[in-house]
Amino acid sequence: MSLLVSDVQTAFGRRKRDITDVPAATFYEWADFVNKFVYRKLRGTDPERFMQSTTFTVTSDPQTSALPADFRDVQPLGTGFFIRNSDGTDSERTLGRTGFGSTSLGYYITTTNVVFTGLGNSEVIVLRYMPTQTKLTQSTQYFTLDGLTGGVEVIPDEYLEALIEALDVLYSRWDDNVSEESYADTRFVRALDELVNTLRREPDAFAIPDYSNNY
């Protein structure tokens, strides 16, 4: 179940006993900071958890196409522009980066567009990419990529403690309490280490071995 910002705010209030002096906008900003920080950590260790994809049909050379609105980058392993086989199946062949005026097979990015070079004949390209996040600005949003309850979880509910520890660091800094910030930071580093190392990297479905040939 995804964590709701207002529920986390209530839980954090129980930890600190009283956070009525913290403006709501400030707390939402902290929530957004933590959501984005954890995403940056996890996207490097488990990119498939957040991977999005879209397809392009390239019919001219060069061809300029709009990138998805939530496109962020193609840096983690498994991302990139993949050439789809003529029979419609996916392949592991990727396009390399080129540049303006190039006639070599590849692509280059210009702000919100991608320019394909050296392609044609209705080639289909599959883009696998890391998406951007929706900014958390209100209590009714969730700690997911898009802030919605059905979105991809960034911080699952079983890691509420790690989230509380992260918020405590920001609270102590805001409260100008250096000693408390130091202790809170130590607790957060330990909780973050557990979160990053224990979130399952395998898919939800596992292969069942076939022992039929043994009989």
N, C-alpha and C positions, 0 to 999 in steps of 0.2 A: 504494500500500500504506500502511495506517495505521501510525503510529509507536507502538510499544509502550513503556510507561513504563520498563520494565527495560532495554530497549535504549538508550534515551536516557540513562538513568543510567550505563550502561557507557560510552557515548560521552563523556559529560560528565566521567567519571572519567579518561578518556584525555586530555582537554583540560587538566584541573587536575593530572594525574599522581597525585594521592592525595586522595580525598574520604571516606576511611574514618572521619573524625571527624564526618561529617554523619549524624545519625540518619535512619533510613529514613523515619520519619513527617515529618521536616522536608523531606526531598527531595520526597516526595509532595505536601506542601503547596505547595512551589514549583511543581511541575508543574501543580497545579490553578490556581494564580495565573496562570501563563502561558497555559494553555488558555483560561481565562475572559477574560483581557485581549485575546488575539488574536481571540476570538469577538466581543467588543464592538467591535473595530475593523472586522472584516469584515462584520458584520451591517448596518453602515451603508453599506458600499460595494457589497455583493453579497448583498442579502437573499434572493434566490431560491435561493441556495446552501443555505440552511438552512430555508426555508419549510415549514411543516406546515399541514395543513388538516383540517377536520372539518365535519360538517353537522348542522343542527338543524331539526326540523320544528315549527313554531309553530302551535298550534291554539287558543290562548286569549290574551286580552289583559287584564292583562299575563301573561307566562309566565316563570317562573324555571327555568333549566337549568344543569346543572353544566358548568363549563369543563373542557377537557382537563387531565389531571393535570400535563402538562409545559408548560402555557400560561405564557408570560412577558409578552408585550405585543403591541400592534398599532400600533407606532410607525413602523417603516420603510415606505417607499413600497411599495405592492402588498399590504399587509396590511389587515385589516378584516373587517367583516361584510357579505357580498355577497348580494343578493337573487337567487335562481335563477329563471329564467323559467318560466312555466307549462308550456312544452313540454320542460322538463328540461335545457335548455341554460344554461350559466353566463352571467351578465351582469356589467357593470361598475358597476351601481347599488349603492351602499353605504348602510348605515344610519348616521345621525348619532347623536351622543351625546345622551341625554335625561337624565332623573332621576326620583327617586321621585315617584309620583303622576302622572307625565306621561301624556298620551293621544296625544302626537305619535309619528310613525313613528320608531323608533330603538331604542336599547339603553342600558343602563348596567351597570357591573360592581360587584358587591359581594363582595369577597374572592375566593372560589373559584367564584362563580356569575355568570351573565349574566342580566339581566332584559330581555326584549323588550317594547316598548310599541308600541301602535298597530298591531299585526299580528294576524292570525287567518286563518281559512279555509285551514288547512294550508299556510301559506307555508313554503318551504324556504330556509334561510339557510346560506350557506357561510362558515365562519370560516377565514381565512388568517392565520396568526400566527407569531411567533417563539417557539421553544421554550426552556425552561430547559436547563441542562446538568447532567449527572450529575457529582458531585464525584469527583475522582481521589484515591483513598486507598490504592492498592496497586499493586504492580509489574506485575500482569497486566492492567491496564487500558490503554486506548489514548487517544490525543489526538483523540477524536471527541466528538460531542455527548453520546452515552450511555455513553461509556467502553468500548464494545464494538468488536470488530474490523470488524464490518459497518456500523457507524454512520457518520453523515455526518462526513467529515474536517474538523477545524478547522485542523490544521497538517499538510499533506501531507508525506510523507517527503523530498521534494526540498528542503524548507525546514528540514531538521535543523539547519543552521548557525545560522539565525535563532533557533531554540529554544535552542540551546546558548548563544548570546550573551545571551539573556534570563535563563537560569539563572545565568550568570556574574555578572550584575548583582545578583541576589538572594544569591548566594554571597558576593560581596565585601561586601555590606551586613551579612550575617550574621557575616562574619569581621572586621568593624570595620576594613576596609581602605578608607579614604576615597579615596585616590588611585587604587587599582585599580577601585573602583566607578565613578569618573568615566570612566576609559578604557572600561570594560565598557559603560557606558551609551551612550557615543558609538557603539561598534560595534553595539550592539543597535538603536539608532535607525536606523542605515543599513540593517541587515538587515531590520528591520520595514518600512521604507519600500519595499524591494524586494518583500517578500512581499505587501503590500497592493496595490501597483501592478502586479504581474505575474501574480497569480492571475487566470486567465481568467474574465471575467464572462459570456461567451457560453455557450449550452448546448452539450452534447457533440455534438449533431447539427446540421448546417448545411444550409441550403436549397441545392439544386442548381438553377441557373438553367435555364430551358426555352427553348432556341433553335429549337424545331421550326418556329415560324412564320417563321423567316428563310429557309426553303428552299422 
